[in-house]
Amino acid sequence: MSDHDPDRAWFSPLLNKIAEVAGDRAALILGRDKACETVYIPRRVGPSHWLSKLVGEEAASALASEFGPTKLEIPPALNGQKRKRRAAIAQMTDKGYSINKITRTLGVARSTVKDHRRRMRRDDDDQGSLF
């Protein structure tokens, strides 16, 4: 059984750890903007540090406290991974999350969530007609 939040099953283990420490938004931003890069996380960050500018001072400080000083190889988030994004939208929809919550959490457009939801309903209707 996994230690990470089941609502973030689409994240890699490291992105899950980052999300636990600094929030889903910080994990998604790092996974999107620094994907496949090795980044140095210092012990302390200030407001002008690249990490603070990217994810905000509070999240950056939390990451520095947890991971610093070390280098991390940041895995990609959902960007460009259609299957993972589709699975995440389906999972969050099944759990009753609103469109706003899904778009904020996954960093996708409202139209993307609506399109996926529409396809899910159509697929469910098609399957039901088989029996």
Short mmCIF file of the C-alpha atoms (twelve columns), coordinates in Angstrom:
data_MODEL
# 
_entry.id   MODEL 
# 
loop_
_atom_site.group_PDB 
_atom_site.id 
_atom_site.type_symbol 
_atom_site.label_atom_id 
_atom_site.label_alt_id 
_atom_site.label_comp_id 
_atom_site.label_asym_id 
_atom_site.label_seq_id 
_atom_site.Cartn_x 
_atom_site.Cartn_y 
_atom_site.Cartn_z 
_atom_site.pdbx_PDB_model_num 
ATOM 1   C CA . MET A 1   0.000   0.000  0.000   1 
ATOM 2   C CA . SER A 2   1.226   3.464  -0.864  1 
ATOM 3   C CA . ASP A 3   2.040   6.143  1.708   1 
ATOM 4   C CA . HIS A 4   0.889   9.039  -0.452  1 
ATOM 5   C CA . ASP A 5   -2.533  10.670 -0.578  1 
ATOM 6   C CA . PRO A 6   -4.807  8.575  -2.822  1 
ATOM 7   C CA . ASP A 7   -6.130  11.820 -4.313  1 
ATOM 8   C CA . ARG A 8   -2.668  12.339 -5.833  1 
ATOM 9   C CA . ALA A 9   -2.201  8.886  -7.352  1 
ATOM 10  C CA . TRP A 10  -1.090  10.479 -10.623 1 
ATOM 11  C CA . PHE A 11  2.012   12.002 -8.984  1 
ATOM 12  C CA . SER A 12  5.366   10.254 -8.793  1 
ATOM 13  C CA . PRO A 13  6.598   9.414  -5.266  1 
ATOM 14  C CA . LEU A 14  8.831   12.508 -5.168  1 
ATOM 15  C CA . LEU A 15  6.063   14.824 -6.364  1 
ATOM 16  C CA . ASN A 16  3.799   13.297 -3.717  1 
ATOM 17  C CA . LYS A 17  6.396   14.082 -1.054  1 
ATOM 18  C CA . ILE A 18  6.726   17.638 -2.391  1 
ATOM 19  C CA . ALA A 19  2.927   17.984 -2.316  1 
ATOM 20  C CA . GLU A 20  2.813   16.765 1.285   1 
ATOM 21  C CA . VAL A 21  5.440   19.327 2.289   1 
ATOM 22  C CA . ALA A 22  4.504   22.341 0.147   1 
ATOM 23  C CA . GLY A 23  1.093   21.603 -1.396  1 
ATOM 24  C CA . ASP A 24  -0.270  20.248 -4.656  1 
ATOM 25  C CA . ARG A 25  0.240   23.541 -6.462  1 
ATOM 26  C CA . ALA A 26  3.980   23.620 -5.688  1 
ATOM 27  C CA . ALA A 27  4.390   19.995 -6.808  1 
ATOM 28  C CA . LEU A 28  2.563   20.638 -10.078 1 
ATOM 29  C CA . ILE A 29  4.525   23.809 -10.794 1 
ATOM 30  C CA . LEU A 30  7.850   22.103 -10.120 1 
ATOM 31  C CA . GLY A 31  6.808   19.054 -12.153 1 
ATOM 32  C CA . ARG A 32  5.796   21.259 -15.051 1 
ATOM 33  C CA . ASP A 33  8.461   23.995 -15.036 1 
ATOM 34  C CA . LYS A 34  11.474  21.998 -13.832 1 
ATOM 35  C CA . ALA A 35  10.591  18.552 -15.229 1 
ATOM 36  C CA . CYS A 36  13.615  16.311 -15.814 1 
ATOM 37  C CA . GLU A 37  15.968  18.918 -14.346 1 
ATOM 38  C CA . THR A 38  18.238  18.499 -11.366 1 
ATOM 39  C CA . VAL A 39  17.691  21.417 -9.013  1 
ATOM 40  C CA . TYR A 40  19.534  22.438 -5.895  1 
ATOM 41  C CA . ILE A 41  17.381  23.015 -2.833  1 
ATOM 42  C CA . PRO A 42  19.285  25.083 -0.254  1 
ATOM 43  C CA . ARG A 43  18.746  24.919 3.496   1 
ATOM 44  C CA . ARG A 44  17.124  28.378 3.455   1 
ATOM 45  C CA . VAL A 45  15.540  30.475 0.725   1 
ATOM 46  C CA . GLY A 46  14.785  34.162 0.529   1 
ATOM 47  C CA . PRO A 47  12.183  36.043 -1.473  1 
ATOM 48  C CA . SER A 48  14.542  36.524 -4.428  1 
ATOM 49  C CA . HIS A 49  15.497  32.836 -4.736  1 
ATOM 50  C CA . TRP A 50  14.250  31.112 -7.920  1 
ATOM 51  C CA . LEU A 51  12.269  28.593 -5.846  1 
ATOM 52  C CA . SER A 52  10.413  31.343 -3.951  1 
ATOM 53  C CA . LYS A 53  9.625   33.107 -7.195  1 
ATOM 54  C CA . LEU A 54  8.355   29.869 -8.732  1 
ATOM 55  C CA . VAL A 55  6.191   28.391 -5.951  1 
ATOM 56  C CA . GLY A 56  5.910   31.209 -3.420  1 
ATOM 57  C CA . GLU A 57  7.920   31.972 -0.304  1 
ATOM 58  C CA . GLU A 58  5.948   29.802 2.095   1 
ATOM 59  C CA . ALA A 59  6.105   26.690 -0.106  1 
ATOM 60  C CA . ALA A 60  9.786   27.320 -0.916  1 
ATOM 61  C CA . SER A 61  10.648  27.624 2.779   1 
ATOM 62  C CA . ALA A 62  8.815   24.383 3.520   1 
ATOM 63  C CA . LEU A 63  10.723  22.616 0.734   1 
ATOM 64  C CA . ALA A 64  14.056  24.022 1.937   1 
ATOM 65  C CA . SER A 65  13.330  22.845 5.483   1 
ATOM 66  C CA . GLU A 66  12.431  19.345 4.320   1 
ATOM 67  C CA . PHE A 67  14.891  18.736 1.490   1 
ATOM 68  C CA . GLY A 68  17.734  21.230 1.863   1 
ATOM 69  C CA . PRO A 69  20.585  21.181 1.272   1 
ATOM 70  C CA . THR A 70  20.351  18.659 -1.552  1 
ATOM 71  C CA . LYS A 71  19.878  18.182 -5.272  1 
ATOM 72  C CA . LEU A 72  16.603  16.756 -6.552  1 
ATOM 73  C CA . GLU A 73  15.830  15.404 -9.988  1 
ATOM 74  C CA . ILE A 74  12.317  16.679 -10.605 1 
ATOM 75  C CA . PRO A 75  10.039  14.219 -12.404 1 
ATOM 76  C CA . PRO A 76  7.502   15.511 -14.901 1 
ATOM 77  C CA . ALA A 77  3.980   16.244 -13.654 1 
ATOM 78  C CA . LEU A 78  0.966   15.841 -15.901 1 
ATOM 79  C CA . ASN A 79  2.154   18.147 -18.637 1 
ATOM 80  C CA . GLY A 80  1.886   16.262 -21.918 1 
ATOM 81  C CA . GLN A 81  0.830   13.029 -20.283 1 
ATOM 82  C CA . LYS A 82  -2.698  12.619 -21.581 1 
ATOM 83  C CA . ARG A 83  -3.382  9.239  -20.005 1 
ATOM 84  C CA . LYS A 84  -2.304  10.383 -16.553 1 
ATOM 85  C CA . ARG A 85  -4.279  13.604 -16.870 1 
ATOM 86  C CA . ARG A 86  -7.371  11.714 -18.046 1 
ATOM 87  C CA . ALA A 87  -7.035  9.234  -15.171 1 
ATOM 88  C CA . ALA A 88  -6.592  12.048 -12.642 1 
ATOM 89  C CA . ILE A 89  -9.656  13.907 -13.939 1 
ATOM 90  C CA . ALA A 90  -11.708 10.696 -13.878 1 
ATOM 91  C CA . GLN A 91  -10.569 9.842  -10.365 1 
ATOM 92  C CA . MET A 92  -11.299 13.320 -9.016  1 
ATOM 93  C CA . THR A 93  -14.674 13.424 -10.787 1 
ATOM 94  C CA . ASP A 94  -15.620 10.056 -9.282  1 
ATOM 95  C CA . LYS A 95  -14.762 11.455 -5.847  1 
ATOM 96  C CA . GLY A 96  -17.085 14.397 -6.408  1 
ATOM 97  C CA . TYR A 97  -14.527 17.179 -6.862  1 
ATOM 98  C CA . SER A 98  -15.791 20.351 -8.535  1 
ATOM 99  C CA . ILE A 99  -14.472 21.527 -11.882 1 
ATOM 100 C CA . ASN A 100 -12.789 24.456 -10.107 1 
ATOM 101 C CA . LYS A 101 -10.997 22.152 -7.654  1 
ATOM 102 C CA . ILE A 102 -9.826  19.873 -10.479 1 
ATOM 103 C CA . THR A 103 -8.534  22.755 -12.607 1 
ATOM 104 C CA . ARG A 104 -6.666  24.307 -9.664  1 
ATOM 105 C CA . THR A 105 -5.186  21.015 -8.526  1 
ATOM 106 C CA . LEU A 106 -4.118  19.699 -11.929 1 
ATOM 107 C CA . GLY A 107 -3.327  23.006 -13.610 1 
ATOM 108 C CA . VAL A 108 -5.555  22.277 -16.613 1 
ATOM 109 C CA . ALA A 109 -8.159  24.408 -18.352 1 
ATOM 110 C CA . ARG A 110 -11.858 24.206 -17.459 1 
ATOM 111 C CA . SER A 111 -12.587 23.146 -21.036 1 
ATOM 112 C CA . THR A 112 -10.231 20.178 -20.619 1 
ATOM 113 C CA . VAL A 113 -12.092 18.984 -17.535 1 
ATOM 114 C CA . LYS A 114 -15.476 19.508 -19.200 1 
ATOM 115 C CA . ASP A 115 -14.361 17.619 -22.322 1 
ATOM 116 C CA . HIS A 116 -13.083 14.707 -20.264 1 
ATOM 117 C CA . ARG A 117 -16.268 14.603 -18.194 1 
ATOM 118 C CA . ARG A 118 -18.389 14.655 -21.366 1 
ATOM 119 C CA . ARG A 119 -16.365 11.769 -22.833 1 
ATOM 120 C CA . MET A 120 -16.669 9.827  -19.575 1 
ATOM 121 C CA . ARG A 121 -20.475 10.148 -19.648 1 
ATOM 122 C CA . ARG A 122 -20.577 9.124  -23.315 1 
ATOM 123 C CA . ASP A 123 -18.336 6.108  -22.644 1 
ATOM 124 C CA . ASP A 124 -20.540 5.089  -19.720 1 
ATOM 125 C CA . ASP A 125 -23.644 5.357  -21.949 1 
ATOM 126 C CA . ASP A 126 -21.979 3.307  -24.698 1 
ATOM 127 C CA . GLN A 127 -21.005 0.581  -22.230 1 
ATOM 128 C CA . GLY A 128 -24.472 0.480  -20.736 1 
ATOM 129 C CA . SER A 129 -26.046 -0.085 -24.140 1 
ATOM 130 C CA . LEU A 130 -23.971 -3.238 -24.654 1 
ATOM 131 C CA . PHE A 131 -25.926 -5.122 -21.998 1 
# 
